[in-house]
Amino acid sequence: MAKKGVKLLIATVLTLLVAMTPIKGAGIKDESFAPFWAQFKTAVASKNREAIAAMTKFPFEYLSDSLTKADFMKKCDAIFSAKVQRCLRDAKPVKADDRDSYSVFCGQTIFVFEKGNGGYQFTDVGEND
């Protein structure tokens, strides 16, 4: 039980540090996206599937599949491989010119975040055409 408390404390401290760190991405122009991005990166770095799912819009578009929350939870490790985790840690989100969305490019994969009624959400992963 003590280990669980220490892990929670570490996760909380990391979340606060990330939230307080200015985002370097020059593409981030919407101040409401910056806190979302900090929380999302922290959830991915700590492999917190529940937190990631809470920031995700369902059904979730993953390549050519439409995933339910249960499907998404099962594929989380595949979606957020160690390589993707490293990419997201240093990524600079790019704002779309024509809508309230940001994209993050990790090699040939695009991670998309769109603004809805409740704020920003992780909406899909696709191939960079």
C-alpha positions in Angstrom: 0.0 0.0 0.0 2.9 2.3 0.7 4.2 1.8 -2.8 0.9 2.8 -4.3 0.9 6.0 -2.3 4.5 6.8 -3.5 3.5 6.1 -7.1 0.5 8.4 -6.7 2.7 11.1 -5.2 5.2 10.9 -8.0 2.5 11.0 -10.7 1.0 14.1 -9.0 4.3 15.9 -8.8 5.1 15.0 -12.4 1.7 16.3 -13.5 2.3 19.6 -11.6 5.7 20.0 -13.1 4.5 19.4 -16.6 1.5 21.7 -16.1 3.8 24.5 -14.9 6.4 24.1 -17.7 5.8 26.4 -20.6 5.1 24.6 -23.8 7.8 25.2 -26.3 5.7 24.6 -29.4 5.4 27.8 -31.3 2.3 26.3 -33.0 0.2 26.4 -29.8 -1.8 29.6 -30.0 -4.9 28.5 -28.0 -4.3 28.9 -24.3 -7.0 26.3 -23.6 -5.0 23.7 -25.5 -1.8 24.1 -23.4 -3.1 22.7 -20.1 -4.9 19.8 -22.0 -1.6 19.0 -23.8 0.4 19.0 -20.6 -2.1 16.6 -19.0 -2.3 14.4 -22.0 1.5 14.1 -22.2 1.7 13.3 -18.5 -1.0 10.6 -18.8 0.9 9.0 -21.8 4.3 9.2 -20.0 2.8 7.5 -16.9 0.9 5.0 -19.0 -2.4 6.0 -17.3 -4.9 4.4 -19.6 -7.9 5.7 -17.7 -6.6 9.3 -17.8 -5.9 9.0 -21.5 -9.4 7.5 -22.2 -10.9 10.4 -20.2 -9.3 12.8 -22.6 -10.4 10.8 -25.7 -13.5 11.1 -27.8 -15.3 7.9 -28.6 -15.8 6.2 -30.9 -12.1 6.8 -31.5 -10.7 6.6 -35.1 -7.5 4.5 -35.1 -6.1 4.2 -38.6 -9.1 2.6 -40.4 -10.9 1.3 -37.2 -13.5 2.9 -35.1 -12.8 1.9 -31.4 -15.0 1.8 -28.4 -13.5 2.8 -25.1 -13.0 -0.9 -24.3 -11.2 -1.5 -27.6 -9.1 1.7 -27.1 -8.0 0.5 -23.6 -6.9 -2.8 -25.1 -4.9 -1.1 -27.9 -3.4 1.6 -25.7 0.1 0.0 -25.6 0.1 -0.3 -29.4 -1.1 3.3 -29.9 1.4 4.6 -27.4 4.6 2.6 -28.0 7.8 3.6 -26.4 8.8 5.4 -29.6 5.5 7.3 -29.7 5.9 8.2 -26.0 9.3 9.7 -26.7 7.9 11.6 -29.7 4.9 13.0 -27.8 7.2 14.1 -25.0 9.1 16.5 -27.3 6.5 17.1 -29.9 5.3 20.5 -31.0 1.6 20.5 -31.8 0.6 22.3 -35.0 -2.7 24.3 -35.1 -5.0 23.7 -38.0 -5.8 26.9 -39.9 -9.4 26.1 -40.6 -10.7 24.6 -37.3 -10.1 24.2 -33.6 -7.7 21.3 -33.8 -4.0 20.5 -33.3 -2.0 17.7 -34.9 1.2 16.0 -33.7 3.3 14.2 -36.2 5.4 11.2 -35.1 7.0 9.9 -38.2 4.3 8.7 -40.5 1.6 8.9 -37.8 -0.6 11.9 -37.0 -2.3 12.3 -33.6 -5.3 14.7 -33.8 -6.8 16.7 -31.0 -10.0 18.7 -31.6 -12.0 21.1 -29.5 -15.5 20.1 -28.7 -18.1 21.4 -26.2 -16.2 20.1 -23.2 -12.8 21.3 -24.4 -10.1 19.5 -26.3 -10.1 15.8 -26.9 -7.9 13.2 -28.5 -10.0 12.3 -31.6 -8.0 10.1 -33.9 -4.7 8.6 -35.1 -4.0 8.3 -38.8 -1.3 7.9 -41.4 0.5 11.0 -42.6 -0.3 11.2 -46.3 
